[in-house]
Amino acid sequence: MTKAEVITKISEKTGIQKDDVTQTIEAFFKVVKDSMAEGENIYVRGFGSFINKKRAKKIARNISKNTAIVIDEHYVPAFKPSKVFIEKIKNSKKIKDLAPQD
């Protein structure tokens, strides 16, 4: 599902104009990105957490030049779904029907 499809669906369910939904969604994304860039994690009860995950310093290989490269410690954004969210997905009949059968 694309962002445009999400906006359309929210607009249909709530009766709010698409332009207003778009502004709200864009504002939400901006707050998440700006807050995480400042080192803050975001916790949304019943949905999940947007967190900064620490990646340790490591040595990688540049195969084409056959040299070692040091990749410094850094942070990457991650999403951790809540238990409620995980259970909803686990118990979804629609997803079970879509899954390939062995």
C-alpha positions in Angstrom: 0.0 0.0 0.0 1.4 3.4 -0.9 1.2 6.6 1.0 -1.4 8.0 -1.4 -3.5 4.9 -0.8 -3.2 5.3 3.0 -4.3 8.9 2.7 -7.3 8.0 0.6 -8.3 5.2 3.0 -8.0 7.5 6.0 -10.0 10.2 4.2 -12.8 7.7 3.4 -12.9 6.3 6.9 -12.9 9.7 8.7 -14.6 12.0 6.2 -11.7 14.4 6.5 -10.5 16.1 3.3 -7.6 14.4 1.5 -5.5 17.7 1.7 -5.9 17.8 5.5 -5.0 14.1 5.9 -2.0 14.6 3.6 -0.8 17.6 5.8 -1.3 15.6 9.0 0.6 12.5 7.6 3.4 14.7 6.3 3.6 16.5 9.7 3.7 13.1 11.5 6.6 11.9 9.3 8.5 15.2 9.8 8.1 14.9 13.6 9.3 11.3 13.6 12.3 12.1 11.4 13.3 15.3 13.2 12.9 13.7 16.7 14.9 10.6 15.8 17.6 12.7 14.2 18.0 14.4 17.6 18.3 11.1 19.3 14.8 10.7 20.6 12.8 7.5 20.3 9.1 7.6 19.7 6.7 5.2 21.4 3.1 4.8 20.2 1.1 2.6 22.6 -0.6 -0.3 20.8 1.3 0.3 17.6 5.1 0.2 18.2 8.3 2.1 18.7 10.5 4.1 16.3 14.0 3.6 17.7 17.6 4.5 16.9 19.5 1.2 16.8 23.2 1.3 17.5 25.5 -0.6 15.0 28.9 -1.5 16.3 32.2 -0.6 14.7 33.2 -3.3 12.2 35.7 -4.2 9.5 34.3 -4.9 6.1 35.9 -5.9 2.8 36.0 -4.0 -0.5 36.0 -7.1 -2.8 36.9 -5.2 -6.0 40.1 -3.7 -4.4 40.7 -6.5 -1.9 41.1 -4.0 1.0 39.7 -3.7 4.4 37.4 -0.9 5.3 36.5 0.3 8.8 32.9 1.1 9.3 32.5 3.3 12.4 29.9 2.9 15.0 26.6 4.4 13.8 22.9 4.5 14.3 20.1 3.4 12.0 16.4 4.0 12.3 14.3 0.9 13.2 10.6 0.1 14.0 9.7 -2.4 16.7 6.0 -3.4 16.6 4.0 -3.6 19.9 2.8 -6.9 21.2 -0.8 -5.9 20.3 0.3 -5.2 16.7 2.2 -8.5 16.5 -0.8 -10.5 17.8 -3.1 -8.8 15.3 -0.9 -9.9 12.4 -0.4 -13.4 13.8 -4.1 -13.9 14.2 -5.0 -12.4 10.8 -7.1 -14.9 8.8 -6.4 -12.9 5.6 -2.6 -13.2 5.9 -2.9 -16.9 6.7 -5.0 -17.3 3.5 -2.4 -15.4 1.4 0.6 -17.4 2.8 1.9 -20.1 0.5 1.0 -23.6 1.6 3.8 -26.2 1.9 
